[in-house]
Amino acid sequence: MPSSPGVFPDVQALVVDLLADRSELAGVIVDETPPAGFDGTARAVLVSRVGGAWIDDLHLDQPLVELEVYGPDKSTAHTLANTARAALLAATGTVHGTASVTDIVEADGPRWLPDFTRPRASRYLSTYRISIRPA
């Protein structure tokens, strides 16, 4: 029986929950949107689905998820990007709510990308392909 994309969870909320629960990210803003007044200098991980597709025959969603990682300086942002990267990759094989995370593959590792809308920001971006099945 074919699946429907409606049976899959909001991957952004799933990734936020997975990362926010990690002790190594304690004190870091982890969310889908920046808080009011955010200028990019706080330690933060912003999560966005940027593409991907669900595969009906395999009952599988494969979203592309981007992490925008901010810090008060380039070195701190880079360290935080690698911490978030390791935490997300460690979520392979977990069950979260109605989703089973069967695989996480790094599509594009942390790369420096200045945020021109926030001149004081230090930002790294990375992209991951996450394979999710209904639990």
C-alpha positions as CSV (number, residue, x, y, z in Angstrom):
1,M,0.0,0.0,0.0
2,P,1.4,3.4,-0.9
3,S,2.4,5.9,1.8
4,S,1.5,9.5,1.8
5,P,3.8,12.5,2.6
6,G,1.2,13.4,5.2
7,V,2.2,10.5,7.5
8,F,5.7,11.9,7.9
9,P,6.6,14.3,10.8
10,D,7.7,17.9,10.4
11,V,11.5,17.2,10.0
12,Q,12.4,20.7,11.1
13,A,10.7,20.1,14.5
14,L,12.2,16.6,14.7
15,V,15.7,17.9,14.2
16,V,15.2,20.8,16.6
17,D,14.0,18.3,19.3
18,L,16.9,15.9,18.6
19,L,19.5,18.7,18.9
20,A,17.9,20.6,21.8
21,D,18.0,17.4,23.9
22,R,21.8,17.0,23.5
23,S,23.9,18.1,26.5
24,E,26.7,19.3,24.4
25,L,24.3,21.9,23.0
26,A,23.1,23.1,26.3
27,G,22.7,26.9,26.4
28,V,22.6,27.1,22.5
29,I,19.5,28.5,20.8
30,V,18.1,25.6,18.7
31,D,15.0,26.4,16.7
32,E,13.5,26.8,13.3
33,T,13.5,30.6,13.5
34,P,15.7,33.1,15.3
35,P,14.4,34.8,18.4
36,A,13.3,38.4,18.3
37,G,16.2,40.8,18.1
38,F,18.6,38.1,17.0
39,D,21.7,39.7,15.5
40,G,23.7,36.6,14.8
41,T,26.2,36.9,17.6
42,A,24.5,34.4,20.0
43,R,25.4,30.8,19.8
44,A,22.5,29.3,17.7
45,V,21.6,26.5,15.4
46,L,18.7,27.3,13.1
47,V,17.1,24.3,11.3
48,S,15.4,24.5,7.8
49,R,14.1,21.9,5.4
50,V,15.6,23.0,2.1
51,G,14.4,20.2,-0.2
52,G,14.3,16.4,-0.5
53,A,11.5,14.1,-1.5
54,W,9.4,11.3,-0.2
55,I,9.7,7.9,-2.0
56,D,6.3,6.3,-2.1
57,D,7.4,2.7,-3.0
58,L,9.9,2.7,-0.1
59,H,7.6,4.4,2.5
60,L,10.5,6.8,3.0
61,D,10.9,10.5,3.3
62,Q,14.4,11.9,2.5
63,P,14.4,15.6,3.3
64,L,17.4,17.8,2.9
65,V,17.9,19.7,6.1
66,E,20.2,22.8,6.5
67,L,21.8,23.9,9.8
68,E,22.7,27.5,10.0
69,V,25.1,27.8,12.9
70,Y,25.9,31.1,14.5
71,G,28.4,32.3,17.1
72,P,30.0,35.5,18.4
73,D,33.1,34.9,16.3
74,K,34.2,32.6,13.5
75,S,36.1,30.2,15.7
76,T,33.2,29.7,18.1
77,A,30.7,29.3,15.2
78,H,33.0,26.7,13.6
79,T,33.3,24.7,16.8
80,L,29.6,24.8,17.3
81,A,28.9,23.8,13.7
82,N,31.1,20.7,14.3
83,T,29.3,20.0,17.6
84,A,25.9,20.2,15.9
85,R,27.1,18.1,13.0
86,A,28.3,15.3,15.3
87,A,25.1,15.4,17.4
88,L,22.9,15.2,14.3
89,L,24.8,12.4,12.7
90,A,24.6,10.5,16.1
91,A,20.8,10.5,15.7
92,T,20.9,7.8,13.0
93,G,18.9,4.8,14.2
94,T,16.7,6.7,16.7
95,V,13.0,6.7,17.0
96,H,11.4,10.1,17.8
97,G,7.7,10.3,18.2
98,T,6.1,8.8,15.0
99,A,9.4,8.8,13.1
100,S,12.2,6.3,12.7
101,V,15.4,8.0,11.6
102,T,17.0,5.3,9.5
103,D,20.0,7.2,8.1
104,I,21.6,10.6,8.1
105,V,24.2,11.5,5.4
106,E,26.1,14.7,5.2
107,A,25.4,16.3,1.8
108,D,27.5,19.4,2.4
109,G,29.7,19.8,5.5
110,P,30.0,23.0,7.5
111,R,31.1,25.9,5.2
112,W,31.7,29.5,6.1
113,L,28.9,31.8,4.7
114,P,28.6,35.3,6.0
115,D,25.1,36.5,6.8
116,F,24.9,39.8,5.0
117,T,21.6,40.7,6.8
118,R,23.4,40.5,10.1
119,P,26.8,42.2,9.7
120,R,28.1,41.1,13.2
121,A,27.2,37.5,12.6
122,S,29.6,34.6,12.2
123,R,27.8,31.7,10.3
124,Y,28.5,28.3,9.0
125,L,26.0,26.2,7.0
126,S,25.8,22.5,6.4
127,T,23.2,20.2,4.7
128,Y,22.1,16.7,5.6
129,R,19.9,14.1,3.9
130,I,17.8,12.4,6.5
131,S,16.0,9.2,5.8
132,I,12.7,8.8,7.8
133,R,10.2,6.1,8.0
134,P,7.0,6.0,10.0
135,A,7.7,4.3,13.4
